[in-house]
Amino acid sequence: MSVEATGTGTLSYQWFHNGDPLAGQTGASATVSKAGHYWVEITDDVGTKRSPLIFVLESYGATEVKSWGSNGLAGPAVPKNLPALIAVAGGRDYSLGLTEEGKVILWSWSLWDSVPTNIPTAALTNVVAIAAGDNFALALRSDGRVVAWGKTGYGVDKVPADLRDVVAISAGGSHALALTRSGRVYAWGASYAEQTTVPDWALSDIKGIAAGSYFSVVLTTSGKPRFLNNKSIIAQQTPESLPPLTQLAAGNDVVLGLTEAGKVIAWGDWGVEAVNVPSSLSGVKQIAARADHAVALKTNGTVVVWGNKSYQQDKVPTALTNVAQVAAGESHFVALRKAE
């Protein structure tokens, strides 16, 4: 990819990927080797300016969605003839998919009217990421703006008016998180546990976010997890010594962290089953959690699940391989696999 720029004096360039400067990428064009968000900083004799965000998404070609849990009822049945997808998400009795064209789709098995089926027009084009809460959903557009919709009494569908330049989103039980490219956290929706109170330290130097049912945990640029409400019970249970983490996932009373070596670390309230990570689990590249269950996607394309199995969440489809992404809903799991 490349940019065209004019300025005063000599121009210099520095490209960034997911917030980190790319070594050797200091010209008007850059080599793209990974999915994620990019931008370039251009400096002349007057100062430095940033380009708009550029999102590079991975396409998997033909895909197939597998889903299980919800007590094996009509449960997480997947519609036939879904288009090729590049992302999935799980909510309460529904799932989301994102097409290659940037359109959000939803399927549900709920008998109630609490599912956010009222997908707005802004979520039907140019979407680059999705997140599913209990009764609401989020979409991140390619222009760095967030769209929220659903049925909630906590105002989680009211996106902050000044929210711009977003690179990541996360949906909790009834609150939402967004992360800007400057490393600032935004939070809105339910505030009964101070999960949407953003302290000064979370206004910069954050690289990851995860919204639990009633709490918010973020990942600093040094790989350390911190809670927006550090007085919460689950925050107090954070292990004192943790290696640098690369990803976070959150459920009801549990937090998962993924290390650089592909190991999963979990902590949470006493009695929470999802803290019991299988001891042999390794080679993990993605994690997801919801309620009291969790799933890990391994580098070999297989999945491992653990935690509560009241809704048959442990009944992984036979021979589930070639998986590209996983997601956790309130009582089900979703896997996006590359069709063979």
Secondary structure, 3 states (H helix, E strand, C coil): CECCCCCCCCCEEEEEECCEECCCCCCCECCCCCCEEEEEEEECCCCEEECCCEEECCCCCCEEEEEEEHHHCCCCCCCCCCCCEEEEEECCCEEEEEECCCCEEEEECCCCCCCCCCCCHHHCCCEEEEEECCCEEEEEECCCCEEEEECCCCCCCCCCCCCCCEEEEEECCCEEEEEECCCCEEEEECCCCCCCCCCHHHHCCEEEEEECCCCEEEEECCCCEEECCCCCHHHHCCCCCCCCEEEEEECCCEEEEEECCCCEEEEECCCCHHHCCCCCCCCEEEEEEECCEEEEEECCCCEEEEECCCCCCCCCCCCCCCEEEEEECCCEEEEEEECC
